[in-house]
């Protein structure tokens, strides 16, 4: 009898992430994952009853890592320093937006574990917005953010910048710097 190849949870989640980003929720299968990990599909079923349980476990882990880093932006003094860290974090975890969209596609009624995981993901999502609200509140207290612009629009605008395609392959550092310039100062050369 052949011996099963060992793999770590990190390797399992990393490969799950790669395949999800490549194939999406519908295209992701245990067969693809098993092939990539060089194991049998049966091995995966020893750990997870279905792909939804695995995907939601992976997403919980990914969001937890993101939230830990997000909490650390408060260690930076002042809104501008926190803004710089937030942008760096968003671009470091540029796939978090895609992951949230994929999570919305997963039916909660697949199993009790999936239902529980989706509820935990909802809590994490709310937790993320609580941290971001603290960030916005600081910007308002320091009178850096315009009071007439709604909080949700500011956060949405910042987070949606990761979805802007870089078709011309501008170097990453220049790309992020340009996005920061547009967010902070607009794109016009003079005020109208």
C-alpha positions in Angstrom: 0.0 0.0 0.0 1.3 3.4 -1.0 2.1 5.9 1.8 0.1 9.1 1.8 2.1 12.3 1.3 2.1 14.6 4.3 1.0 18.3 4.0 0.7 21.1 6.5 -2.4 23.2 7.1 -0.4 26.2 5.7 0.3 24.3 2.5 -3.3 23.2 2.2 -4.6 26.8 2.7 -2.0 28.3 0.4 -2.9 25.9 -2.3 -6.7 26.4 -1.7 -6.1 30.1 -2.1 -4.2 29.8 -5.3 -6.9 27.5 -6.8 -9.7 29.7 -5.6 -8.2 32.8 -7.1 -7.5 31.0 -10.3 -10.7 29.1 -10.8 -13.2 30.8 -8.5 -15.7 29.0 -6.1 -17.5 27.1 -8.9 -14.3 25.9 -10.5 -12.6 24.9 -7.3 -12.7 21.1 -6.7 -11.1 18.5 -4.4 -9.8 16.9 -7.6 -7.8 20.0 -8.6 -6.6 20.4 -5.0 -5.5 16.8 -4.6 -3.6 16.9 -7.9 -1.8 20.1 -6.9 -0.9 18.7 -3.5 0.0 15.3 -5.0 -2.4 13.4 -2.8 -5.6 11.4 -3.3 -9.0 13.0 -3.1 -9.8 10.5 -0.3 -7.1 12.1 1.9 -8.9 15.5 1.7 -12.1 13.8 2.7 -10.4 12.6 5.9 -10.3 16.3 6.9 -13.3 17.9 5.2 -16.7 16.6 4.2 -16.9 19.0 1.3 -15.1 21.9 -0.4 -17.3 24.5 1.4 -16.0 23.4 4.8 -12.4 23.7 3.6 -12.9 27.0 1.8 -14.6 28.6 4.8 -11.9 27.3 7.2 -9.3 28.8 4.9 -11.2 32.1 4.7 -11.5 32.3 8.5 -7.7 31.8 8.7 -7.0 34.4 6.0 -9.4 37.0 7.6 -7.9 36.4 11.0 -4.4 37.1 9.7 -5.7 40.3 7.9 -7.5 41.5 11.1 -4.3 41.0 13.2 -2.4 43.2 10.8 -5.3 45.7 10.6 -5.3 46.1 14.4 -1.6 47.0 14.3 -2.2 50.1 12.2 -3.3 51.9 15.4 0.3 51.6 16.7 1.2 54.3 14.2 0.9 57.8 15.3 -1.6 59.9 13.5 -4.0 59.5 10.6 -1.5 59.9 7.8 0.8 57.3 9.2 -2.1 54.9 9.7 -3.4 55.7 6.2 0.0 54.7 4.7 0.0 51.5 6.6 -3.6 50.7 5.6 -2.8 51.2 1.9 0.3 49.0 2.3 -1.8 46.3 4.0 -4.6 46.5 1.4 -2.1 46.0 -1.4 -0.2 43.3 0.5 -3.6 41.4 0.9 -5.1 42.5 -2.4 -7.0 39.3 -2.8 -9.0 39.8 0.4 -11.7 41.6 -1.6 -12.0 38.6 -4.0 -12.1 36.3 -1.0 -15.0 38.2 0.5 -16.9 38.0 -2.8 -16.3 34.2 -3.0 -17.5 33.8 0.6 -20.8 35.4 -0.4 -21.3 32.6 -3.1 -21.1 29.8 -0.6 -24.5 28.5 0.5 -24.7 28.4 4.3 -26.9 25.4 4.5 -24.4 22.9 3.2 -23.6 21.7 6.7 -23.5 22.9 10.3 -19.8 23.6 10.1 -20.3 25.8 7.0 -23.2 27.6 8.7 -21.0 28.2 11.7 -18.0 29.3 9.6 -20.1 31.7 7.6 -21.4 33.2 10.8 -17.9 33.6 12.1 -16.9 35.2 8.7 -19.7 37.7 9.2 -18.4 38.6 12.6 -14.9 39.0 11.2 -16.2 41.3 8.5 -18.0 43.5 11.1 -14.8 43.5 13.2 -12.9 44.7 10.2 -15.3 47.6 9.7 -15.1 48.5 13.4 -11.3 48.9 13.1 -11.7 50.9 9.9 -14.3 53.1 11.6 -11.7 53.9 14.3 -9.4 54.9 11.5 -12.0 57.1 9.9 -12.9 58.7 13.3 -9.2 59.6 13.8 -9.1 61.3 10.4 -12.2 63.2 11.3 -10.8 64.2 14.7 -7.6 65.4 13.1 -9.8 67.3 10.6 -8.0 65.6 7.6 -11.2 64.1 6.1 -13.9 66.3 4.6 -16.9 66.1 6.9 -19.4 66.0 4.1 -18.1 62.8 2.6 -19.8 59.7 4.1 -17.6 57.2 6.0 -18.7 54.3 3.8 -17.8 56.1 0.6 -14.3 56.9 2.0 -13.7 53.2 3.0 -15.2 51.9 -0.2 -13.1 54.2 -2.3 -9.9 53.1 -0.5 -10.7 49.4 -0.7 -11.8 49.5 -4.3 -8.5 50.8 -5.4 -7.1 47.3 -5.3 -9.6 46.3 -8.0 -8.2 48.9 -10.5 -6.3 46.9 -13.1 -2.7 47.8 -13.8 -2.8 47.0 -17.5 0.3 49.1 -18.3 2.3 47.3 -15.6 3.4 50.4 -13.7 5.8 49.2 -11.0 4.0 48.3 -7.8 5.5 51.1 -5.6 4.7 53.7 -8.2 1.2 52.3 -8.6 0.4 52.5 -4.9 2.0 56.0 -4.6 -0.1 57.2 -7.5 -3.3 55.8 -6.0 -2.4 57.4 -2.7 -1.9 60.7 -4.5 -5.3 60.5 -6.1 -7.1 59.5 -2.9 -5.4 62.3 -0.9 -5.2 65.1 -3.5 -7.3 64.2 -6.5 -6.1 64.1 -10.1 -6.5 67.7 -11.2 -3.4 69.9 -11.5 -5.2 72.8 -9.9 -8.4 73.3 -7.8 -11.4 74.3 -9.7 
